[in-house]
Each structure stands twice: as C-alpha cells, then as structure tokens.
Amino acid sequence: MPTRREPNSKTAGALPPLFALIIASGAFAQFPPTESGPAGPARAIAPVDLTGQWVAVISEDWRWRMVTPARGDFPSIPMNLDAQLLAEAWEPAADEAAGEACKAYGAPGLMRGPTRLRIEWLDDNTLQLESDYGMQTRLFHFDGVPEEGANTWQGVSTAEWIMAGASGFGSMKSVTTRLRPGYLRKNGVPYSDRTVFTEYWDVHVQDNGDQYLVVTNTVEDPVYLQLPWITAIHFRKEDDVSRWDPTPCDARF
C-alpha cells in the first residue's frame, strides 16, 4: 500500500545518536527510578521540558510504521492465538462501514505512527499532546482523573515526574487505561479495553543542540498479548512549525 508520509529528511543523519538513545532508554525502562519528584504544581516543578513540536524519527520498523502492512504481516508483537485470528481477518472496509476508521489511532498505535506531536500545558497540572496523524488529543493528568466515563481512543492518562536519585535527571511517567479497543498495528493487530499502556518520556540534547524525545513504552494486555510488548520510539524537536499537517483517521493508509 502507498506511503502515508515521506520519512524525515534528517533521519539518516540522526541514526548514530539515536542508537545510543535506544540503549539508554531501554535500560531506563527496564530499571526505572522509583523516586517521585517534589510536590507542587506539575508545570512549576517539571524536571524536563516536553513542550514544543516534535516529528517522529522512523529509524526502525519502517515497513510497519510508514506504510500499512499487508494482512498477516505482524512479526515482533507477542500476540496470542486469539489476536492472530482477529488480525488475519482484518478488513479495513468493515472498519470504515462501522465508523471505526480510528482503530489504529488509539494511544498505543498512535504513538508509533508517522506523526508530528505538539505538546503544551493546558493548565498547571495537565499536559496536552496533539497529533497531526489522525488529529488526536491526549491529556496527561498530574492531579488525578475522573473516576467515571466511557472508554475512548486515547483513554485516561495519569502522569508523574520521576527523578533518578541525586543526578537531577528526570522524566515523565504516564499510565493510560480505559482505552477503547483498537489496533497496535495498522493491519488489525488488536488490543483490548483491559490494556494498560505505560510510557517513560525523556529528552536528550545532542552536542549540536538538537533535542530528541525518547518515549519508552510497554503495552500490557491480558486478552491479546502473551507478554508485555516493550518498544522505544523517537521524535526530534522542530523549530519550523509550518510543517504541521493534520490529517483525519484513515483505515487503509
């Protein structure tokens, strides 16, 4: 199927530092710090600045992230038999007819798409993320969330600052639940409404001043996954905000 978006022009040059980021972020996810940040409004005490516009750097899994894979092309995801049977029956026309073209744009699938993100503070304790890919909005709540409400594509995300001891290094940890069932991969790999999506958000600054956002995430789904699925995805900060290109959900491309 056709490419949704051309890869970023700086992707090739960014590969060497990104390799180091993959190693660092993977270690951080496996052995995350347990010390919470200081008390106070989240915006005022933030140990890392996540705000701004970020573009996805597709340096791995290109054929599954930049184009819609063929039916049955789903290696690397620890699916169980029920998930495999559903994925093999994937039919985008059926999703379109049911008004569910956004099934691949729920939080666990959205973050691996060819997207740009805009992150800003909505208020002192709520961080807002917008994607141009699928025109989705995620909210990260540092002060608790409503106890009731219907499941949605982006679910409900709680957030906290995590500090790495006395080093001063910090990151954001978010946990997303109450998700509407959707796809982990565009070609119908399912996740259920019992999914827990945990993310660690880190910013790395290169010697030349370039900033990279590394999001190490874990998808846990007792319905469709045999094991937690752990990946690290990367974004580069953009000064040129004119490249923002909102496009609606699309079940095929």
N, C-alpha and C positions, 0 to 999 in steps of 0.2 A: 504494500500500500504506500501512498505518497508520503514524503516527509512533511511533518507539521511545521517545522521551523528550521532554518539553517543553523548549524552549530555556531557558537560564538566565535568571532574571528581570533580571539586571543587564547582559545582553548589549547592549541598545540603548544604555545609558549609557556602555558601555565602548568604543564604536566609535571616537571620535576618538583616544584614546591608542593604541588598537590599530593604527590606520592608520599611526601613526609607528613602532610596533614592527615592522610588516610591512616598512617601508622599511629600518629599521636592521638587522633580522635578515637580510633579503635581501642587503644589502651585505656583511654579515659572512660569509654563506655563500659569496658569490662570491669574496671576497678574504679567506679565513680567516687568522688569525695562525698563524705557524709555530713560535712559541716554546713549548716544553713547560714545564709547571710545575716547581717544585722537587721534589727527591727526598724520599721519605718515605712513611709510610702515607697513603693517599689521603684518609681521613677527616680526619686531622690537618692536612693542607696544603690542603684544599679552598678555592678562591678564591671559591666561590659556594655557597649553601645551597639544595639542591634538595629537601630533605626536607619532608614535610608532605602535606596533602591538596589536590589541585588538580582543578578542574572545567573541562571543555572549554568554550571560548567559540566557538560556531559562528557566526562573523561572515561567513563566505564559504563557497561551495559547499554551501549549506544543503540543497538538494534532493537532493544525493548523499550527504550525511553524516547527516542526521536521519531520512531515510526510505530504504527500499530502492528504488533507481531501477528503472524498467522495463527489460526486456531490450533491449539495443541503445542505451541511453542512457549513453554513455561519452565525451563530448567532454572535451577538455583533457589527456587522457592520451596520450602519444606511442606508441600501440600499433602493432605491425606487423600484417601481414595474418594471420599465424598466430594472434595474440592476438585479433584481431577475430572470426575464425571460431569460436574457442573460446567467446568471450564471447557471441556470438549464439546459441550452442547451450546456454547456461546453463539448468539446470533444478534448482531447489532441492530438489525431491522426490528427485532422483537423489543429491544430496549427503547428504540425510537417510538414504536407504536404505543408502548406503555408509558410514555412520557418520562423515561428514566435515562436520558442521554447523559446525565451527570454521574452515572455509577462509577466511573473511573476517576472522578474528581473529588471524592471524599478525601479527608485528610491523609490517610495512608498512601493513596495513589497520587494525589495532587502533588505532594512534595517531590516526587520523582519524575514529574513531567517537565517538558521543555518550557519552563516558565520564568517570568520575572516576578519578583516579590517587592511590595512596598510595605515597610514596617514603620509604624509610628505609634506614639502614645495616644490612646483615646482619652484617658484620664490618668490620675496618679497611680492607679493600681490595675489598669487594663491596657495591655499591648494589643494592637490590631495589626493583622497581616492581610494584605490583599494580593491576589494573584491575577496576572493578566490572562493566564491559561485557565479558561473556564469561568473567569470573573467571580472567583470565590473569595470569601472573607472568613478568616479565623480570628477568634478573640482568646487571649490568654489572661486568665483572672488570677491575680495575686492575693485577692482578699475573699476567696470563696465564690461559689456559684449557686444559682437557684437549684433547689432540691427537686423541682418538678419540671416537666417539659418533654415534648416529643423528641425522639432521636432525629438527628439531622446529618447531612453530609459531612459537616465539619465537627459535629459532636460538641462536647463541653470540655474545655481545656483548663486545668488548674496549673499554676506556674509558681516557681520559687527560684530565688537565687541560690546557687551552690558555690561555696568557696573551697579552694584547695589548701586548707591549713593556713600557714603563715606566709605562703608565697604571694598572696594577693591576687592570684589567678582566679577568675570567676566565670561562671557560665549560667545559663538559664536551663532549668529542668522543667519540662511540661509533660503532663499526663492527660491524654484525651480518651474519654469514654462517651457513652450514649451516642454512638455512631449509627447512622442508618446503614444497612448492609450495602456493600459496594464491591469494587474491584481493586485488587492490589496491582494488577497489570491490566493494560487496556484491552487485552484479549480475553477477558472474562474470568480471570483468577479471582475467586471470591474471598471476601472477609465478612464476618457475621456481626450482628449487633452486640455480641459479647466481647468484641475486640477491645484490647487495651493498647493504646499507641503511646509509647514513651519516647521523648526526644531530649537530647542534650544539645544546646546551642552555644557554639564557641566562635569567637572571632580571632583570626590570626592575621597579623600585619607583616608583610614581606619587607625586605630591605629597601625596595624601591617605592615603598608606600602603599602598594596595592593591598587591599583588605579582602580576606576571604571568610565567608561564613561557612562553618562546617556543622552540619546537623547529623548527629549520630542517633539513629532511631531503632527501636525494637517494636515489632508487631507481635503481639501475643493473642492468639485466637484458639480457644479450646474446641471450636466447632470445625475449623477447616485446616488448621496447621498442626503438624506433628511436633514441631519445635518452634521456639521463638525465631523470627526472621530478623536478623540484625544487618543493617546497612549504614553506610556513611555517604552523605550527599553534600555537594559543594556549590557555593554561589560566590560570585565576585561582585564587589560593590561598584556601582556605576555612578559617575558624575553626570553623564548625559541622560537626563530623564526623558528625553524626547523619544527614546526607543520603546517606551511603554506601549504595548499593542494589545488591548483587551480583545479577547475572542470568546464567544459563548461555548458551552459544553458541546461536544460532538462525539457521538457514539462510535464513529467509524475512523476518524483521522486524528 
